[in-house]
């Protein structure tokens, strides 16, 4: 709670607020109610700037406050923070007020080196302003941190308790680490290399050149594209983004037409206001009819794109294609792109226009792997992108970037991290920004669940204590990152597995047949070379692969092979018992044990087993069954298990295989054929029982 000694009382009886050491008077701008609201907030800081300003036909007064030291420390506030007072209720919050806040706090704007670029105060007539801002942060999780007040509540007076409750509600209770969607603005954008990438891509756009950005999933490619488009438009350029996951079902000529349609929609006169770039009122292209059939599509696209270019005051158009694998030859899920000639014809159209007149447009492609621009041929013809797009890889964060990101975001939600944690995060997650933020999100969730007061210090000891728990919680995210390699680029994925499972020697042997593949893995920053050796840069990814494919590593001695066979066999046996127990309990209820005893009595002459099971409860009695008896139980009630095992013959054959290699056979040598057969049988049961 703020005490009276924390308050600023630097206004005199005339209503003028003084700022700075020179005690210069600042006359509060705005309406009478705005002036009163600002003076109420000025109890907790020094007003250093104030003026009226209009934006998109709405009127505001904006003020800068230098918060008291305690507030700056508690809530990671900048030296000066914006107070925006609205003269109208927030009917146009998303379309105007948010845009104005972004404009005022932009890193390239008038106040770029002065104001806190993340947090601001907003004051409005609407008594439901808190609900409006709460809903907006749900709809737009990466939006700036807006702390709202209504004129009415400030008119009733503001004390330190109310202010801190409001700050905690809109700052501490929001998980900024957990934002999973691509960033649409620079608020939470980190990494100097990424800023350089945006500048390089922007330079290509200005020169009419083509660009390509590649890197692992969730590494920040789409965020970079969003910020690039934003920068282009802020400089009165034209940019439009296409997520190819939405368009791969279209044929090449229909996609060309769709590009023109969406350009018209985005830059139509009706959809724009103020002095932003837009097409003239009444602008129309010729009716489509048959203009975009396969014979005419290229010419029609060139004509329409050129018309839009001239209508937009001869402003070069930037087309951005994300998730390029989805419309690429050999990787698309749609046959017409994957194996027909749609990719060839589409990029021929793009390339021919950009070669004819680079002033009209340029384009950027983005994906995981630059295969689409490295393949020399598509359907036997020259790939239009080959040698025309230079692949640019996104790198992982270094220690300083990890430290700045975690420190800054943590500060906004009241978390402070021990210095040693940054090095550990870098080692565990390799500087992958999304993985790093996600593990910090889990740390934040744990602290919330424990009800710890903020600000809260995360110690190196607590991180080490829960590090493995966090790692296991990250498996789904890691799987998502690697899935695209496994699905689209299996050779690369196989190499990565070899390095993780079998080490450098096996990896380097494989390299003889995959020199191009190694370049991609290095480009992703997944692996690095140290002298003559290679290593995986992200430990959590290496551990994930080792655990997922732990039975696929190459073993040389019989003892190790038998140990793995026994381990897999035992794991399958445990799951079979669990499966049978669940099925019999569901089917027979309290009579499950009686049914089990009847089964044993009819299938064995082992009186010792029978008598022992009679004295036990159902769960423990089930543990006394031999492996062959489990098979018989399943065969007896095959209809209950058919959905899991599907093929009864396979079930019986593979069961015999795993039952044949028991612990009493461990002295025997196991040859490659037997090992391969066992692996197939184990895989059959492990897959069928995966959810048990």
N, C-alpha and C positions, 0 to 999 in steps of 0.2 A: 504494500500500500504506500502511496506517495504521501509524504508528510508536508507540512506547510513550508518547511525549509527547501523543499524541492520545487516550489512554485516560482514562476517568474512574475514579477509585479512591476514591470518597467513601462507602464502607461500612466500618463498624467491625467489631470482632471479634465482636460479638453478632449479626451478620447483619442489622442494621438499615441501610437505605440512606437517606442524607440527601438532601434536595432544597432547591434555592433558596438564596438568599443568607442566609436566616435559619437555615439548617442544621437545619430541622425534620425529625424522624425519620419515615420512611415504612416501616411494617411490611409486608413483602411478603405478599400474600394468596395463596390457592391451596394446592394439595397440595404435598407436599415436593418432588416432581420439578418442579412448576411454579415453585416458589421458586428452585430451583437453576438452572433455565433462564433465568429473568429476571435473576438475579444474573450469569449468564454474558453475557447481552446488555448488562447495565449497565456492562460494561467499555468500551462505546462510547457511553455517554450517561448522563444522570442520571435516575433513576426519580423521578417527581414525584407519582404517584398510583397507588393499588393497592386493588382490592376484589374480592370474590366476587359473582357475580350469576348467576341462573338465567334461561333464556329458552326458551320452548316445551319445558319439562320437561327441558332439558339444562343442565348446570352448567359455568360458566366462571370463570376469574379474568382480570380485565382490568387492564392496567397502562399507564401513560403514560411514555414515555421522551423526554427532551430530548437529541437526538443531538448528538454533538460537531460543531463548526463545519465540519470538513472533510467529514463525511458530508452535512451540510445543503447545502453548496455543490455537491458532486459529483452528488447525486441529487435536488436540488430538494425536499428534505424540509421539512416544516413545523417550527415551533418545538417542537411535541410530536407524537409518533407513537404510535399504539395498538399494544400487544402483547397479543394475545388467546391465552390458554392454554386448550386444550380438555381436559376431564377424560375425555372418551370419544373413541374413534377416529372418524375422519371419515365414518362411514356416512351421516350426515345432513347432509353438507356443504352441498349446494345448498338443501335445504329449511329448514335451521335456522341453521347457522353463517354462511352468506352473508347471510341475513336479519338476523342479529344484528349483523354488521359494518355493514350498511347502516343499521340502527337507531342504532348508536352514532355513526356518522360523518355522519348526516343533517344537512343545513344547518339544519333546524328543531329538531334534537334537543338533548339536555341539554348536549352538549359542542360546540355549533355554532361557537363562537368560539375553541375551544381546540385541537382536534386537526386534523392534516393530513387533509383529507377524501378524499384519493385513495389514499395509501399506508398500509399497515399490515403488521405482522409477525404471523404465525400459527404457533403451536407445538402439535404434536399427537403422539399415540402412534403413529399410522400411519406405518410406515417408507416407504410409497409416497406420502407427502404431496406430494412434488415433482411426480410424475406426475399426481396428482389436480388440482393447481392448474394445471399446464400444459394439461391437457385442458379444464379449465373456461374458461381464457382463450381457447381455440379456439372453444368452444361459445358463450361470452358475451364477445365482444371488447371491449364497453364496460364490463366489470366493473371494480371497483376493483383497484388494484395490490397484490396480496397477495404478500408475501415469506415463503415457508414454511420451517420447520425442524421436525425431529423431536426429541422429547425425547432419543432415543438419541444423536444427533450432538452436541447441546449438552452432554450429560453427558460426552462425550469431550473437550470443550473447544472454544472458538471463538477463532480468531485473526483478525487484520485481513484477511489474504489470503482466507480462506474467506468472510468476511462480504462483502467487495467482489465476489467472484466470484458470490455469490448475488444481490446487489443488481443487478449487471450483467445476470445471466441473466433476472431477472424484471422489470427496468425498461428497460434499454437495448435489449434484443433484441426488444422489442414495439413494433410500429409503431402508436402511438396516433393518428397523423395519418390512417392508412389505413382507419380504421373506416368502413365504408360503410352499415351497417345503422342504422336509427333508434335513438337513445339510449333506454334504458329506465330510466335513473336520472340524477341530476344531476351525476355525477362529472365529465363532460367537457362540461357544458352552459355555454355562454357567451352573452353578449349581454343587456344590461340591458333592452332593449326586449322581448325574448322573455320575460324574467321578468315584466315588466309585463303581457304578453299572457296569461300563465298566470293571473295575479291577476285580470285582467278577466274571463276566462272562468270562473274559479272563482266570482267575484261573481255572474255570470249564473246559474250553477247554484244558488247559495244563494237567489237570488231567484225561481227557477223560470222564468227567461227563456231564449230561444233564442239561439244564437250561430253565427257562421260565420267560418272562418279561410281565407284564400286567399293564394296566392303561387306563385312558380315551383317547379318540381320540385326536389327535393333541397335546399330552402331551410330545412328543419327543421320542417315542419308536423307530421309524425308524431311526432317527438321531443317536441314541445310537448304533443301529445295524450297520449302516454305519461306525461309528468310531471304533466299535469293529473289524469289518472285516479289516479295515485299519490297526489297531494295530497288528492284527494277521499277516498280510502280511508284515508289516514293520519288524517283528521279524522272517521273512522267514517261516511263516506258510502258510497254505492253507485255504481259506475261500470263500464261495460262498453264495449269498443271493437270496432267492426266495420270490417274492411277490405273495401270493396265489390267489390274484384276477385274475392272469393270468393263473392259472393252475387248478382251480376247475372244469372246463369242462372236463379235462382228467380223465380217470379211474385210479385207484390206480396203476396198473401195468404200464400204459403208463407214469404216473408221475415219477415212479422209473427210467424208461428208460430215461426220459427227464433230470433228475438230472445227470445221467452219461454223456449224450450228452453235457450238458452245462459245466460240469467240464472239459471235453476234450477241448471244444472250448475256455474256458477262459485261460486254462493253456497249450494250444498247443504251440509248439516251434515257430510257425510263429507269434503268437500274443504277444510274449514276446521278450524283448531285454535286453541287459546288463546282469547283474548277478541276475535278478529276478527269482523266482521259475518258472520252466516250465517242461513239459513232454519232454522226449528225442525226437529228430528228427525221424520221421517215426513211432512213437508209434501208434499202432492200437489195438483195441479190436476185439474180434470175431464178425463177422457179426450178426446183430440183428435177422433177419428172424423171427423164432418162439421162440426165446430165452426169449422174454418178454410176452409170453401169460400167462394166469392166473396160469397155472400149474407150469411154470418154472421161473416166474418173480423174486421171492424171491431169489432163488439160483443164478440166473444170475446177479442180482443186487449185491449180496455179492461178487461174483467172480470178477465183473468189478470194483467195488469200491476198493477191495483189490489190484487189478492190478494197478489201478491209484495210490493208496497209495505207493506201492513199486516203481513205476516209478517216483514218486516225492520224492525219497530219504527217504522213510519210514517216511514221514511227515504227522502227523495227519490232517485229513480234518474236517473243521467246516462247517456244513450245517445249514443255518439260514432260518427259515420259518416264514414270517411275515403275518399278517392278517389271523391268524390260524382259525378264525371262518369260513372262506370260504371253508375249507376242514375238518370241524369237524362234528361229528354226532349231529344231532338236530338243527344245525344252518346254514349249507351250503345252498346256493341257488340251488345247483345241487342235484337231488334226490339220485344219487348213493352214495354221501357222506352223505347226510342228514338222509336218512332212510334205505339205503342198508348197505352192510358191507364193503364198500371201506375204511372208516376210520379205521376200525378194522384191515384189511389186510395190509394197508399201514404202520400203526404204529407197527404192529407185525413184519414186515420186518425190520423196523428201529431198533426196540428194540432188536430183536434177534441178529443182527450183533454187536450192541454195547455191548451186554452182552457177546458174544463169544470172541471178541477182541476189547477192548476199545482203543487200540492204533491206529486203522484204522480211526475212525471218532467219533465225538460227534455232537450233534445238539442242537439248541436253538429254542424254539417256542415263538411267541409273538402275543398278541391280547389284547382285552379289558378285557375279563373275563376268569378266569382260569377254567371254567366249563369243558373244554376238558381234563384237567388233574385231575379233581376232581371226575368226573363220574366213578363209580365203574364198570359199565357194558356198553358194546356196543353190541347191538343186542343179548343180553343175555349172552355174553362172557366177560371175564375180560378185562377191558380197559388196553392196554399195557403201557399207560402213567400214570396210577393210582399209586401213591406212588413212582413214579420214577422221577418225575419232581417237584421240590419245587417252588411254585409261588413266584415271586419277583415283588412287586408293585413299580411303579414309584411315587414318592411323588411330591407334589406341592412345589414351591419355598417359602422360608421364606423371611423375610424383607430384609436381607442382599443380598440374591441372586437377588431379584427384583431390589434393588438399584444398584448393580454392573452391571446387564444386561442393565438397562435403561440408566445409566450414561455412560457406555462404548460405547454402540451403538450410543446413542445420541451425544456423543463427536465426533465421526467420521463424523457425518453429520451436526455438528454445532448447536446442541440443548443442552441446559443445563436446568435441572429441579430443581425447588425448593424442598428442603428436604421434606416438608410436603406431596408432591405429592406421594412419594413412599408408605407411609402408606395408602393413599387413594386408590392407585392402588391395593394394597394388599387386602384391604377390598372389593373393587368392583369386582375384578377378582380372588381373592383367591390364588394368586401366580401361576395360570396356565400360563406357559411361553408364549404359543402361543396367548392366549387372551390378555395378557399384551402387547406383541409386536404389535398386531394388533391395539389396541386402541392407542398406541404411533404412529403407522403408520398414523392413521387418524389425530392425532394432527399435525404430520409433513405435511400431505397433506393440512390441513387448513392454516398452516403458509406459505407454498409455494404459495397457492392460493391468499393469502393476499400480497404476494411480500415482506415479511419481510426480512431484511438483516441478514445474518449469520455472526458470531454466534448470536443465539437468546435464550433468557431466557424464559422458560415456567413457568409462575408463578402459585402459588396455586389458585389464584383468577380466572385466565383464565380457569384452569382445572375444577374448581367447576362450572363455568358459562356454560361450554359446556358438562359437564359430562353426562347429560341425553341424549343429542344428540348423543354422542359417544356410549352410551349404546344401543340406538335404532339401530344404524348402525351395532352393533355387533350381532344382532339377528340371522342373517344367519349363522354366525360362531358357535354360541351357539347351534343352531338347528343341525348343522353338528356333533357337539360333542355328543349330546344326542341321535341322530337318531339310533345309533347302540344299545343303551340300549333299546330304545322303540321297535326296530325291533326284536332283538335277545333275550333280557332278560326282557320281559314285567313285570315279578313279581318285579324285582328291580326297574323298572321305576315307577310302581304303588306305591311302598313304598315311593319313592322319591317325587312323586306328593302328596301323603297323608301328608307327613311332611311339604311340602311347602304350601299346601292349607288349611289343617285342624289342623296343629299343633301337639304338642307332645303327647297329650292324645290319639288321633286317631291313630297316628303313633305307639305308644307302644302297643295298642290293636292288631294291625296287626302283630306286631313282634312275637306274640305267634305262628303264622303260617309260619314265614319266618326267622328263626334264621340264616340260612346259607346266606340268601340274605343280611342281615345287614353286614356280614363280608366283602362282596364284596364292598358294598357302602363305608364302612370305608376304605377299601384298596384303592379305587379310590381317597380317600381324598375328596369325595363329602360331606360326613357328619362326624361329630365328636360328641363324647359324653362328656357332661359337667355335672358331678354329675349324677343325674337321668334323665337328659334331653338330647335331641339330637338337633343338629342344622345343617343347610346347610352351608358349608364353603365358597362357592362362591356366593356372593350376586347377581351378575348379572344373574347367572343361576337360583337362587331362584325367582328373579323378572320375568325372562322370563317364568318360569313355571306358576307363579301366573297370569300373563297376558294371556298366551295362554289358560289356563284352568280356567279362572276366573269364569265361570258359572258352574264349577263342584264341587266347595267347598260345604260342607254340611252346610245348614242353619237350625236353630232350630225354629225361630219365623216367624209368618205369615207376619209381616211387612217387614222383610228382603226378604222373598220369593217374595212378590208382587213387591217390588222395583226392584229385578232382572228380574222378568217377564216383567215389564214395560220397563226396559232398553233394553232387548233383542228384544222385540216387536218393539220398536221405531227404533232401529238400522236397523232392517229388512225393516221396512216401508220406511225409508230414501233411502235405496238401491233400493227398488222396484220402487220408483219414479224416481231415477236416471236412472235405466234400461229402463223404459218406455219412458222417455224423449229422451234418446239416440236413441232408436229404431224408435220413431215417427219422430224425426228430420231427421234421415238418410232416412227414407222411404218416408216422405212427404215434407221435406224441409220447405219452407215458409208457406205451407198450413197445417202444423202440428197443429196450434191452431184451424183452422177451423174444422179439423177432430175431435179434442178434444171436441169442442163446440157441434158439431153434435152428438157425442156420449153421452154427458151429456143430451142434449135435448131429446134424445130417451130413456134414462134410469131413469130419475128422474122427479118428479113433483115439485121439490123444485125450485121455480122461483127465490128465493133470491140467491141461489147458481149459477144458470144459469146467472142471470144479473151481478153478481159480477165477474164471470169468463170472461164475454164478455169485461169488462173494463180493464182486466189485460193482460200482455204479456203472451206468451206460458208457460214460466218457472214458473211464479207466479200462473198462472191459474191451472197448474198441482198440485200445493200445496193445492188447495181447494178441491180436490177429496177425498172422504171417502175411508176407507180401502177396503170396499167391492167393490167399483167402480174400484179400481186398479186391483182386481181379475177379474172383468168382462172384463176390457180392455185386459188383458193378454189372457183370454179365447177366446175373439173375434179374436185375431191374434195369435192363439196358434202356428202356424208354425214358427213364428218369435222367439218364446221362447222355443220351444221344446228341442233344443240342451242343454239348461241350466237345465231345470226341468225334462226332460226325460219322466216321467210317469205322465200323466194328472190326473189320478185318485188320485195318491198320492198327487199331487199338490193341488187338490181340497179339499181332506180330511184334510191335514195338515194346509191349509189356514183357514178352518173352526175352527180348534182347536185354532190357535193363535188369531183369531178374537173373539172367545168366551170369552177369558180372557182379558177383557178390563178394563180400569181404574175404571169404575163404579161398578166393581165386587170386588173391593179391600177389602170390609168389610167381605167377605166370607172367611171361613177357606179353605185352600187348602190341600187336602190329598196327600199321597205319590203316589197314582195311577195317579191322575191328574198332579202332578208335573213331574212324569216320562214321561207321554204322551206329556206334553208341551215341555219337554227337547228334545224328539225325533223330534217333529215338528220344533222346533227352529233349531235344528242341520241340518235338511233337507234343510231349507232355507239358513242358514249361510254357509253351504258347497256350495250350488248352486250359491250363490251370493258373494263368497269369493273374486273374482277378480274384483268386481264392485267398 
